[in-house]
Amino acid sequence: MRQKAARFGVTLAMAGALTAGALAAPASATAAGWVPYQGFRTLTNCVKAGTAKLVMENYKEYDCRWDSPYYMLWLRK
């Protein structure tokens, strides 16, 4: 359980840094291989779904970005 909390903390920090910095424009994000998947009301639900996609569907990375009024889950193969 402690390990999951540590990973979640790192993910929150990374998501905060990406959100606070420059948000990538959809065209540049798509060019880099990122595709939007689904919006979530909470960051926690977005992180859970992203983690599940990594495990179940062979994605390499995920990112939860604030896209008012929800968090958008972005995936990269």
C-alpha positions as CSV (number, residue, x, y, z in Angstrom):
1,M,0.0,0.0,0.0
2,R,2.8,2.4,0.8
3,Q,4.3,1.8,-2.6
4,K,1.1,2.8,-4.4
5,A,0.9,6.0,-2.3
6,A,4.4,6.9,-3.3
7,R,3.7,6.4,-7.0
8,F,0.5,8.4,-6.7
9,G,2.4,11.3,-5.0
10,V,5.0,11.3,-7.8
11,T,2.2,11.3,-10.4
12,L,0.4,14.2,-8.7
13,A,3.7,16.2,-8.7
14,M,4.3,15.4,-12.4
15,A,0.7,16.3,-13.3
16,G,0.9,19.5,-11.4
17,A,4.2,20.4,-13.1
18,L,2.7,19.7,-16.5
19,T,-0.5,21.6,-15.7
20,A,1.3,24.6,-14.2
21,G,3.8,24.7,-17.1
22,A,2.7,25.0,-20.7
23,L,-0.1,22.8,-21.8
24,A,0.7,21.2,-25.1
25,A,-1.5,22.2,-28.0
26,P,-3.6,19.3,-29.3
27,A,-1.8,19.3,-32.7
28,S,1.7,19.1,-31.0
29,A,0.4,16.5,-28.6
30,T,-1.0,14.3,-31.4
31,A,2.2,14.7,-33.3
32,A,4.2,13.4,-30.3
33,G,2.0,10.3,-30.2
34,W,-0.4,11.4,-27.4
35,V,-4.1,10.8,-27.9
36,P,-6.9,12.0,-25.6
37,Y,-8.9,9.2,-24.1
38,Q,-11.6,10.3,-21.6
39,G,-12.4,13.1,-19.1
40,F,-12.7,12.5,-15.4
41,R,-14.1,14.7,-12.6
42,T,-11.2,13.9,-10.2
43,L,-7.5,13.5,-10.6
44,T,-7.7,10.3,-8.5
45,N,-10.0,8.7,-11.0
46,C,-7.9,9.8,-13.9
47,V,-4.8,8.3,-12.4
48,K,-6.6,5.0,-11.7
49,A,-7.8,4.8,-15.3
50,G,-4.4,5.7,-16.6
51,T,-2.7,3.0,-14.5
52,A,-5.2,0.5,-15.7
53,K,-4.5,1.4,-19.3
54,L,-0.8,0.9,-18.8
55,V,-1.3,-2.6,-17.3
56,M,-4.2,-3.9,-19.4
57,E,-3.7,-2.3,-22.9
58,N,0.1,-2.0,-23.3
59,Y,0.3,1.8,-23.3
60,K,3.8,3.3,-22.5
61,E,2.7,6.4,-20.7
62,Y,-0.3,8.3,-19.5
63,D,-0.9,11.9,-18.4
64,C,-3.8,13.5,-16.6
65,R,-4.1,17.2,-17.7
66,W,-6.6,19.7,-16.4
67,D,-9.0,20.6,-19.2
68,S,-11.8,22.6,-17.4
69,P,-14.1,21.3,-16.1
70,Y,-12.4,17.9,-15.9
71,Y,-9.1,16.0,-16.1
72,M,-8.4,14.6,-19.5
73,L,-6.6,11.3,-19.7
74,W,-3.9,11.3,-22.5
75,L,-2.3,8.1,-23.6
76,R,0.8,7.3,-25.6
77,K,1.7,3.9,-27.2
